[in-house]
Amino acid sequence: MVTALANTPDGERVIVLGVSRSNIERLLAGHPIDVTAESHPGFPPDLIIAIFFRETERDLTQSLQELITEQTKVTVVPREKLPVQ
């Protein structure tokens, strides 16, 4: 995985996560990827990015159940299915 923390000319911060095929295989095997300041030097110490894969948004939401509290904000945005080519 390639990670970067950049700033746009207008001052917005951009977090870039470049995943490789081995990262995708890891996700497909059910193993999440955590990006932290400890594992990726240069990342803000107060930020953790967790990347995980499930087949559907419902499956993703169910996987998060143990992390959800009253302070958690979860947003699920259904996407249109792309046409099969």
FENLIN-V224790 format. One record per pair of residues at least 4 apart in sequence whose ideal C-beta (glycine too) atoms are under 8 Angstrom apart, sorted by the first residue. I is the first residue (numbers start at 1). GAP is how many residues later the second one is. D is the distance in whole Angstrom. If there is no record, write none. Layout:
BEGIN
I/GAP/D ; I/GAP/D
END
This chain:
BEGIN
1/16/7 ; 1/17/6 ; 1/18/6 ; 1/19/6 ; 1/22/5 ; 1/32/7 ; 1/34/8 ; 2/14/7 ; 2/15/8 ; 2/16/4 ; 2/18/8 ; 3/12/8 ; 3/13/7 ; 3/14/6 ; 3/15/7 ; 3/32/6 ; 3/37/5 ; 3/39/8 ; 3/40/7 ; 4/10/8 ; 4/11/8 ; 4/12/4 ; 5/8/7 ; 5/9/8 ; 5/10/6 ; 5/11/8 ; 5/37/6 ; 5/38/6 ; 5/39/7 ; 6/7/7 ; 6/8/5 ; 6/10/7 ; 7/4/6 ; 7/5/7 ; 7/6/6 ; 7/7/7 ; 8/4/4 ; 8/5/8 ; 8/6/6 ; 15/34/7 ; 17/18/7 ; 17/32/7 ; 17/34/7 ; 19/4/4 ; 19/5/6 ; 19/8/8 ; 19/14/8 ; 19/32/8 ; 20/4/7 ; 21/4/6 ; 22/4/6 ; 23/4/7 ; 23/10/6 ; 24/4/6 ; 25/4/6 ; 26/5/5 ; 26/7/7 ; 27/4/7 ; 27/5/7 ; 27/6/7 ; 27/24/7 ; 27/25/7 ; 27/26/4 ; 28/25/6 ; 30/23/8 ; 32/18/6 ; 32/19/6 ; 32/20/4 ; 33/17/8 ; 33/18/4 ; 33/19/8 ; 34/5/7 ; 34/14/6 ; 34/15/7 ; 34/16/5 ; 34/17/8 ; 35/4/6 ; 35/5/5 ; 35/8/6 ; 35/13/7 ; 35/14/4 ; 35/15/8 ; 35/16/7 ; 36/4/7 ; 36/7/6 ; 36/11/8 ; 36/12/5 ; 36/13/8 ; 37/4/7 ; 37/5/8 ; 37/6/5 ; 37/7/6 ; 37/8/4 ; 37/10/7 ; 43/4/6 ; 43/6/8 ; 52/8/7 ; 52/11/7 ; 54/5/4 ; 54/6/5 ; 54/8/8 ; 54/9/6 ; 55/4/5 ; 56/4/7 ; 57/4/6 ; 57/19/5 ; 57/21/7 ; 58/4/6 ; 59/4/6 ; 60/4/7 ; 60/16/8 ; 61/4/7 ; 61/13/7 ; 61/15/6 ; 64/4/6 ; 64/10/7 ; 67/5/7 ; 68/4/5 ; 68/6/6
END
